């Protein structure tokens, strides 16, 4: 739930629906209720929580501050204390956030490069690894990839291709993947449905990136790969850090694109 995104109805929302809309868990909303941070005044006839449009707007503000890594008690103060100059605080956070985004974008590209390199048994230099990870060693990715897919034709094809890649190749490859991710984030923010042409074209672009870079990838295989976006917590968290709801969005766009190429009507 980002920016000006609002629920499609003015009817009160159930806690499950609000959790889905906000990209949080029901347990989180229960916690916010207990500490008074987001306490809905409405209840259904059965006694369940019911969230109004004002509650949704309040959750948006809470999630925004959480993205800024503020503690919940500070968020509570900013939202409810009339003595706090929230606008002045937001201006300062906006400036700091812009600087942080630039730093994180550089780190993200380097991290992705290193992950892909280790997955395919391609080492970066010790200096490059130290620059990105400090004392942490991401080499476990290589062992896991081999354990999960080492006996598949796709893994063998990927190893044959990637063992020839240079550092510059990996920089180019990860930049292309990052551009696809950014385009998905933009499509989601602009409200394009996952069954829209723009989302399906992005899914096809993602498929071709894998097909051309790593191993032959059919639409049906891509559909199976997309299941990891919502079934594997690490995949899901990676997308959710980019934008709440992005993991499911990319999954659904890939499904819709596969349906389109199968001749089905995307649902």
Steps between C-alpha positions, in 0.01 A plus 500: 500500500694800373453870433151577381392136476161457669261208539246467221207524740391729782359206693687412821776246450556180691834458672600239243421730210690790655799276569502392134461857378775632725742214444513421873390206709181471701723450802658842437158667491404326824817640656429852374154472654638385836744791529246755378685585181219387269184425693186477284187639661263285297409140567284268297188342645715197576748715692781499244710806422382717210733761351376826346662714231650713779657186648647412160649850469647471849658164412656659193669758723614232743652289224672803354670572830587134542681518166704779658586252777341706776398317821128456560491731802655779291249437222218521754635836617536640150148403401310595815693772683378844382820656634713308250574681175446203271559697179842620615589144597387372161714754315808391691419131449435560129848642457666222698296235321615627160862466608434152640331386179802595295730305731272196508464493122876472465519229765202313353665476158822373655319248721300363208815465295670305777198274563473405134873450475503262794193315377690414184835439673646825371713676756550869544836616625554513876512879475159512329349258751637699792371824350145365478461258790761594757557191718203304366554220248211433256660182360217287642289599197720288276462190716122540520462553126703187431300296754163610361566505126840337442357202310275703266568590139423863577770516769753335268414746222530792738843391620622464141382849413597686814850358541596719203355818648734773611444753776381748237253242371357457850469875546308521171282199587407625846432849367254350252332298776482809721336698221230232470442509876472879494250484215286252695505734800387788279222295339371397843516859629309625198223247560552289188333161564728196474286390204563829317714511188774701674529246783495200267764659277719549806448133589606402148800727527595327827461158337717594205766639735531161669467312169779700336728525804473172689300214349211434258180601678158412363187684609389199703838479674479873566160445661657242733789730578254777587355285777822563692403867522220414739612164642863567587528759776833632374362568154188658647693722739729618220202625298313634801798718588462664160125557537225344714304251293767475228570128549139403431478756220801359312373146558159586356651687204711197411194277525302737277780511245523120495123481453524748213761291320299184567205664326297537821332818614691645798277507807 
